[in-house]
Amino acid sequence: MKSSIPGGRAGFTLVEVVLALGVTTFCLLTMVGLLAVGISTNKSTIQQSIAANIAGAAMADLRATPLANESYSTAEILYSPRFGFELPASTSGSGIEASGAQTIYVDVNGMPLTGVNSNLSTTSSAGTFRVTVVGPARPSVPSGAAAQTQRLASPVYILVTWPGQADPTATTWPTHYTGSLQVVTYLDQN
């Protein structure tokens, strides 16, 4: 800042003003760029939180379905109350169904949009998640006293992917998705 103006009044030169505007513009553009990254990270975090809630709901749903008479007979099949997963998982069929996998599509609130192993409609809303559950398998313990005294647990794999529209066919393993969350747990069937 120079005081070369007649009368002794101080002021900024044009070079100083342009330089200050350049530094301010650079800082503002950097902040706008970081804002886009922050919004993207926030969206990803929200989707991961929803997926974790859905996986937790699927685990709770499976745990809320005890085997009726603990006979572990091959005729004993139950369905989970909220999502309708078959317990124990059936290994009949083809594709991922042969591995005992069951797929359901849910909305962001965890409400089922389809039945188990039903394909997703092409007109479904954008906020869908695909839940694929593998297991629990039928325990290989004889019925009777041995089944009563031994605690049995079988692994359950829960894979939540989004968006659900990326893989609308329930009988194929999900491969085209933006994000995923996988949970491995053991389900005590006693």
Buried (B, 14 or more C-beta within 10 A) or exposed (E): EEEEEEEEEEEEEEEEEEEEEEEEEEEEEEEEEEEEEEEEEEEEEEBBEBBEBBBBBBBEBBBEBEBEEBEBEEEBBEEBEBBBBBBBBBEEEEEBBEBBBBBBBBBBEBEBBBEBBBBBEEEBEEBBBBBBBBBBBBBEBEEEEEBEEEEBEBEBBBBBBBBBBBBBEBBBBBEEBEBBBEBEBEBEBE
